[in-house]
């Protein structure tokens, strides 16, 4: 669920700085740059603020405002660096600490952001924005009770604040208090009927509870949320009507896993359109081109063909009226070429030959994309897999790529893992990984693209998941209506993975071939 730290960046005006010690030109550039920043003319503001700093380099307030101008142009890493320079010069400034916390939060670096938010609150305890921001990040870190207390305090400072009510609802959601979450989102919407983020978050509660009838239409509000970063087009959105003589452009939205989950819908869309085109991230292009209902697959940077209407893959459940009972769950809905499967099976048999010592080949992955702010909750450490590595007859085949490979360096059972490639030079893409999965008996992975890929292939996939999960895994279920071959293993205590993997080890024994 999305949560939103205050997006109102804290800036400084010339009067707060004491410009008497500055050259007048620097003061003029600062004032004009700050005014341009308030007018959202970010590129022009950046030029003038840099000019001011060129004359007087060690001005934390000019650096603070420059960081915001740079951020708003999409250069988040650079903005963080600039805020850090400002914080070094003036560590006791509330605005700088708050903005630096926001920059780190936006990058998913929650543990690093937390002390800056705490410092901002310590410096300005009566700032509703600072107190709410602290509550937001505490909710993201799984500290729901403290988060609720912070956000309620923010509401005491600023009563009837829709943003805070929305974030309070999200904190309750993280704690599994669905009724309280809905009440908060309802109150936010009553105060601001066009609060897109509150509508979106209310939709996620309904979807979590399996109320798809209300959830999917409400989820379309996400397209109007200020945080939405999806595909933009002047062409009309498809409403599910007849387009048998036209072209529909479908576009991916959110993560790779979301795309793999929703690409199943192209089979239902195909009979309604004349030509079907998919715009998707580059890592999925080769896989998507295996879907027979698609006429063309393109990726970012490539020229789009002419099209009559467009739709996000994430909007298809709403467009097609999906209910819990009508989820299209026929698997596999991704099918690979036999030659590719044979090639990877040969390689797997070479490094991990079947036999008495290898009765079960289990693919493993332990970390998703750390840039996703929920990754710290959904991913588990490689060390949690130790009970499986010690099981006779089990061979663990690592499917992990990029993120998380550093854990191999300190893992005591790393020599027992099967690596298909040298991690430093591994060139496998998702299509190759899919071919490897086809030759495995089971995959164990967190809530990530790999789990969705395995489910889409119809292969057995066991997913250890956090105590309170996102909407798609519903509540109180160990199976998934989206993937018949999936089994879910829930934490009973936040961050406690050991009992989860003990249960997985016991279940592996029950499926071990004799």
N, C-alpha and C positions, 0 to 999 in steps of 0.2 A: 504494500500500500504506500502511496506517495505521502510524504509529509513535507511541509513547506516552511523552512525558516523564513523570517521576514525578508522580503525582497526589496525593502526600502533601504538602500545603501545609505550609510551615515557619511555625510560629507561635511566639510568645514568651509566657512566663509572667511573673507579677509579680516573681518573684525575680530575673529577669534584668535588671530595669529600674532598680532603685534607687529605690523609691517613697518614700524618706524625704523627697525634695524635693517630693513631690506632696501635694495635698490628699487626705485620707484617703478622701473620697467618690470621687474619681477613681480611686484605687487599688482600692476595692471594686468599682466599675463595671467596671474593666478585668479584674479577676480573674473576676468572675461572667460577663462577656461572653465571655472566653476559654474558660471552662468550657462555656458554652452552645455555643460554636463546636465544641468537641471532641465534643459530643453531637449535632452536626448540626442544631441548632435555630438556623438561620441568621438568621431575621428577628428573633428575640429577642436574639441575640448582637449584631446590628447596632445595635439600640436602645441597649443598654448601652455598647457601644464608642463610639457617637456621644456618649452622655452623658459618658463619661470624657474624650473629646476636647473637649467643650464647656467642661469645667473646665480642662483642660490641653491646649491645641490642638497644641502642637509635639512630640508624642510619637511618634516613628517606629514603635515597636513596636505601639502601639495602632492606628496607621494601617495597618500591615502586616496585622494581624488583621482590621481592618475591611474591607480590600480583599478578603480571602478570603471574609468573610461576604457581601459584595456580589456577588462572582463567583459564589458557589454559589447565588445567587438569580437568576442569568442576566443580570446587568448587567455585562457584560465591559468595555465602554468605561469605565464609571465605576470599576470595579476597577483598570484600568490607571492612570487618573488618580490614584487614591488611592495605589497603589504608587509612582508617580513622586514624589508629595509625600513619602512615607516615604524614598525614595532620596535626595532632595535634603537631607533632614535627617540621614541617616545612610548615606552612600554606601558605607561599608566593611562593611555588614552582609550576610552571606552569604544569609540567609533572604529579605531584601527583594530582592536582585538575582535570586535564583532565581525568586521569585514573579513579578517583573516580566518576566523572560524567558518564563515560562509564559504570562502574559497576552498578550504580543506573539505568541508562537508560535501560540496558539489562534486569533488573528485572521489568521494567515497572513503576518504581517510578520516574515519570518525574518531578513532582514538586520539589522533593528532588534533582534531578540531575541538574536542571536549574541553581541554584546559583553557583554550582561548575564550570559549563561551563562558566558562566559570569565571574567568578573570573579568570579562565584560560585565557580568552580573555583580561581581564584587565591587567594581568601580562605579556602577550605576544601577543600584538595586531597585530603583523606581522606574527603570525602563521596561515597559511591557514587552517591547520587541526582544530585548536581551533575555528576559526571563523565559519568554516563549521559545526562543531559539534553543536555550538550554534544555527545555522540556522536549523539544523535537528530537534533538540528538540523543538524549537519554532513551527515548522511545526506540530510536533506530538501534541503539546498543542493547536493547532488550531489558532495560531497567524501567519497566512500565510504571511501577508504583511511584517512583520518584518523578518520572516524567509527568504523570497526572498531577502531582502536587505542584510542580513548576507551572504547568499550563493553567491550572486553576488560579494560581497566584497572579499570572498574567491577566486573567479575566477579572480578577479583583482590581487590578490596576486600570484595566480598560474594559469595563463591562460591555456585554453584547457585541463582542468583537468576532465577526464571522470567521476570520482566519484562525483565531485561537480555538474557537469551538470546533472547527474542522480538524485541527491538529489534536485536540483533546479526544475527539472521536477515534482518530487513528491510534492514539496511545491506548485507548480501551480495546481497540481491535487487536493490537499486539498482545494484550493480556488475555485475549479470548473472551472478552465481555461484549458480546454482540449487541445485546439490547442497549447497553449504555452507549456503544459506538453509534448506533442508529439514531438514538435520541440526540446526540451532539450534532451529527450531520443534519438532522431535521431542523434543529434550532438555527444552525448556520444558514440553511437555505431559507428559513422563514425570515431571517433578517436580511438576507441578500439572495433573492430568487435566482439571480444569474451567476451565483458563485459556482463556476464550473468545476473547480477542484472538489468542493464539497459534494456536488452531484456525483462526480466520478468516484469519490471515496465511499459514498453511500452505495453506489452500484457494486463496489467490490465486497461490501458486507453482504448484500443480497446474493451475489454470485457465490460467495463462500458458503452461504446457507443453502445453496441449491435453488434459490428463487430466481431462476433464469428469466421468467416472464417479466419481472420488474427489473432485474439486473442488467440484461443486455441493452434494452433501450436507454436506460439511464447511463450506461457506460459510454454512450456516444458523446456525452458531455466532455469527455477527455479531450476531444478534438478542439474544444474552445478554451481549454485551460492554458494559462500563460506558460506553463512548463512543457507543453506539447511541442515536440520537435519532429513531427512526422512530415510526410510528403505534402507539398503544397501545390495546388493546381487551380486554374481558373475554370477548368471544365467541370460540368455537373457531376455530383456524386451519384453513383448508381443506387437505385432504390429496390433492386430486385426485379424490375419489370423486364418486358421483352426487349432484347437487344440482338435479336437473331440476325439483323443485317448490319450490325455495328461492331466496334472493337471496344472491349473493356480492358482497362489497365488496372491490374491488382498490384498493390505495393505493400512491401513488408513494413512492419512497425515494431518498435521495441527490440527485444533481443533475438538471437538466433533460435533459441528454444521456442519462443512465441511463434516465430515463422514456421518452424517445423511442426508445431502443434496445429496451426490453422491452415496449412497448405492442403490438408485433407479436404477442405471445402471446395477445391477446384472441380472435383468430380460432380458436385451438385450444381455448380455455377455453369459448367460447360454447356448443358442443353439450352440455356437461356440466352447465349451470346453467339455472335458469328465468329469472332476472333478473340482469343484470350491471351493476354500478355502479362507477364509478371516482372516487376522490378524488385530485385532482392539484393542483399549484401553479397559481395564477391565470394566469401567462403561457401555460400550455398548454391552458387550458379550451377556447378556440375551436377549436384544432386537434383536441383529443381528441373534440369533439362531431361531427367528421367521420367518426369510426370507426363504421361501421354496426353492429358487433356490440355496442356499448355502449348500454344502455337509458337511462342517466342519468350525467351528469358533474357533480360538485360540487367545490367548492374550500374551502379553510380558511375558517372563519367561517360557513359555510352549514350548515344543519341536515342531518344525515345521515338517510337513510331507514332503516327497520328492515331488518336483514340477519341471515342465519343463520350465515354464516362469513365470514372475511376472509383476505386473503393480500396480501403485498407483491408488487409487480411483479418485484422482484429475486429473489423466491423461486420464480417460475414455472418457470425452467429446471430447478430441482431437483425440483419437484412433477411436472413433465411428463417428467422423465428425459432431458433434452436431451444429446445427444452431439455431438462435433464434426461428425459426418456428418448429424445431423438438425436442425441449426439451421434454424428457419423463415426462409428468406432470400428469399421472394417479395417483389419490390418492383414498384411502389410499394405500401406498405401504409398510406400517407396519400394521399388523393386530394382535390383541391380543387375547389370549384365553378368552373365555366367562366367565370361573370360576374366573379368576383374576379380570375381569371387575366387576362382581357381588359383589365380596368381597369389593372392594373399593367403589362401589356405595352405598353399605349398610352402610359403615362407614361414607361416605359423607352425606347420608340422615340422619344419627343419629346426626351429629354435625351441619348440615345445612339443616334442613328439608324443602322441597319445600312447598309453600303455599302463601297466600296473601302477607306476608311480605318478601318472597323470590321468586320473579318472575324471577330473572336472577342471575345465579351463575357464577361469573367471576373469573377465575384463574388469579393470578397476580404474576409477577416476576419483579424485578427492577434492578438487577445487574448481570452481567456476571462474568467471571473469571478476577479478577483484575490483574493477572499476564500477561494478554494480554495487550499490550501497547495501543490498541485502546479502551480499556474498559471505560476509563474516558469519552470518547465521546459518546459511544453507550449506556451506562447505564444512568439511570435517578434516582433521589432520590425518596425514598418511599414517601416523602412528596408531590411529584407531583401528587400522586393519590388521594389527598384529595377531589377534586370535585366529584370523583366517590363514595368515601366512604359515602358521605352525601346524595346520591341519594336514594329516597324511592324505595323499592322493589329490590335493588341491594345488593347482598352479595359478598364480596371479599374474595376469598379463596387463601391463600398464598401458592405458589408452590416454594418459595425461599428456597434454602438449602445452608448452609455454608456461603459463602460470602454475606455480606449485611444484615445479621440478626441482627447485632448490631444496625441498624437503628430503630428496633422495640422498643428499650429501650427509645427513645426520641420522638417517633411518637405520637402525641396527639390523633389520631384516631385508634391506635393499638388495643384498646379493641373491636372495631367494626370489626376487621378482624377475619376470621375463620382460625384456625390452625388445621390441621389434626393430627399433632403430637406435642409433646414438642420439640421445636427447638433444645434443647441441646441433645436430645436422638433420634432424628428422624433417622430411618434406611432405609427410602425409597431410592431405586435406580431409575434409569431412567425408568426401566420397570414399577415399581410401579407408578411413576409419570405419565407415559403414560396412565395407567389404570384410574387414577384420572381424567386426561384430558378428557377421553372418557365420563365421567359423568358430565362435565361442559358444559355450554352454549357458553362460549367464553373464550379465553385466551388473556391477554394483557401482552406482554413481550418485552424487548429490543432485538436487533439483537444478539441472543445468541443461545445456543444449544436448549433451551426450545422452542424458536420460530420455529426452524427447526423441532423439534420433533412434535409439534402441527400440523405444515403444512403437515408432512409426514403421520400423522394420518387422515388428511382430515378434521380436526376440525377448526372452525373459529378462526383465530389468527390475532390480530391487533398489529402492530409493530410500536411504536414511534421511529423514526430514526433521526440521526443527520442531520445537514444542508447539509453536503457533506459526502456521504457514500461510502462504498466499492463497488467493481464492480458488485456484484451479484444483487443489487437492481436497476441497470441501471440508467437512468436519466428520470426525468419528468413523473414518473409513480406512481400511487397509488395502483397498483396491482402488482403481481409477476407472471411471466410466469413459475416459478418453483413450485409455490404453489397456486392452484386455490382458496383456502379458505383464503388466506392472504390479508390483507389490510394494506397499508403503510401510516403512518402519518409523514410528513416531517416537521422538523423545518424550519422556514423561517429566523430565526436569530440564529447564533451559541449560544449554551448553553441555549437557551430560551425554556423551556419545558411548561410553563404555557399555552400559546396559543394552543399547541398541545393537552393538556389534556382537555382544554375547548371544543375543537372540538370533541374529543372522547366522552365527556359527552353528547354533543348534539346528536351524532350519536347513543349512547346507548338508548336515549329516543326514537329514531325512530324504534328501534328493540324490545323495551320492550313489552312483552306479555300483553295483556289486562286482 
